[in-house]
């Protein structure tokens, strides 16, 4: 089996083989047995070096951001139950908010948020922010701004579009 290059300046070696080698992650310095898979025709397979990431990966980031989302069914149940300390925030333009919004929602577009606007808001509440749909970034901007100002924040997964698709009511 070929080994990794001695220096970073060298090109990675290429193995001339009639099979692919799938290696399990290296946990120790012991030798590891390879699994061989034969392709239809012989090919050159670059030998790769196995690297264990020391820092958080994209998957960890995705899971972390998913934890900051609130599902419409959970939010609806909390609204119906009258859960104390819950504030629903519409991050869209005031005109869109006036046409339709989630029950009891307040309107806080991100570009208007500052210490003065949020002075009357409770720091103990949980703020669930939404906008049009999953592609809309207004809720993310508002959530980030509220969080920077010291509030506990989650985003509504799928926004107003997902809320409607679940059949939940809106206000005008």
N, C-alpha and C positions, 0 to 999 in steps of 0.2 A: 504494500500500500504506500502511496506517496505521502510525504509530509508537507506541512506548511512551509512557505519560503522563510529563509533565515532573516531577511530584512524586508522592510516595507517597500523598498524601491524595486525589488524583483517582481517579475510577473508571476502570477499564480500558475503552478504547473498544471498540465492537462494530462489526464489519464487516458491512454489508448486501451479501451476495454469493450467487451461485448455485453456488458451488463451495467446497471446502475447500482450504486451502493447507498443504502439508506442506513445511516448511523444514528443510534439513540444518543440523547444528550450526554456529554461527558460529565460524570460526577466525580471521578477520581482519575488518578494517573494510570490506572490499570488498562490493559489492552481490551478492546471491545470487538465483539464478533459482528461482522457486517451481514446484512440481508441482501441477497442478490436477486435482481429482477432483470430477466433477459428481454431486450427489445427485439423488434422484428429484424432490424439490421444493425450492425455494429456502428457505434458513434463515438465521438470524443466527448468525454464528460469532464467539465472543469471540477477540480477538487476545491471544495469550499472549506473554510475554517469555521468551526462552530463557535459562536460568541454568545455568552450569557449576558443579557443586559443588566447593568447595575442600577440604572435609573428607571423610573416608571415608564411603561410602554404605552402605545396608543390605545391598546385595549383597556388598560387601567384608567386612562383618561376618559375613554368612552363610558365605562361603567360609572366612574365618578360623576360625569355630567348626567347620566341617566338617573342617578339617585337624586338629582336636583329637579327632576320633572315630577309633575303631579298628574295622574290619570283623571280624565273627566268624571268617571264613575265615582272615584274617591272624593273629588271636590264636590260633586252633586250631593253625595251622602252627607258630607260635612255641612253644606249649606242648608239642607233639609233639617238636619239635626240641630242647627243653630250653634255649631261649635264655637265656643268663645275664643277670641284672639285670632280670628281668621279674617283677613281682608283680601278681597278679590280686586285686582288692578287691571284695568284695560289700558294698554300701552299705545293704542291707535290714536289717530287724529281726533280732536273733539267732535268733528262733524260725523265721523263714523260711529263714535260712541253714542251720540245723540240719536242716530238711526236705530241702533241695536247694540245691546251689551248683555253680559251675564247678570243674573239677578243680584242686586246689591253692590255691583262693582263700582269702584271709583275710577276716574279718568286721570292718569298720570303719564303723559308722553315723556320720553326720556330727555328730550331737549329742554323741557321746562323744569326738570328736577334740580333742586339745590337745597341748601339747608333751610332757607326761608319757606319754600313750598312744603317741605316735610316736617317743619317744626311742630305741627299739631298732631303728627302721626305717632302712634305708640311703638316704642322700641321692643316691646314684649310680644307683639302680634306676629303672626306668620303671614307674609304677603305672597299671594299666588298671582303671578303676572301672566297675561295672555295677549295675543294679537290675532291676526287673521287666520294663519295656518302654520304648519310646520316649517314652511319656507320663509316666513316673515321673521325678520331679525329685530323688530321693534320691542318685542317682549324680552329678548336677550339683553338689549341695550338698557332698557328700563330696570331689569333685574340686576344687572351689573352695577348700575348707578345707585340703586337702593342699597345693595350690599355694601358698596363703597361708603355709603352714608351711615352704615351700622345697623341695617335692618336684616331680619331673617327672611329669606326669599326662596321661592320655588317657581318654576315655570309650568304652565298648563301644557301638557303634552298634546300637540296637534292644534292648539289654539281654538278659536271660535268655530272653525270648520269641523274639527273633531267633536266639539260640544254639540253642534247641530246634528251631526251624523248619529250620535248616540240618542237623539230625540229629546234632549233636555231643553227646558224653556229658556227664553231670553226676554229681556225687557226693552221697551222703547221709550 
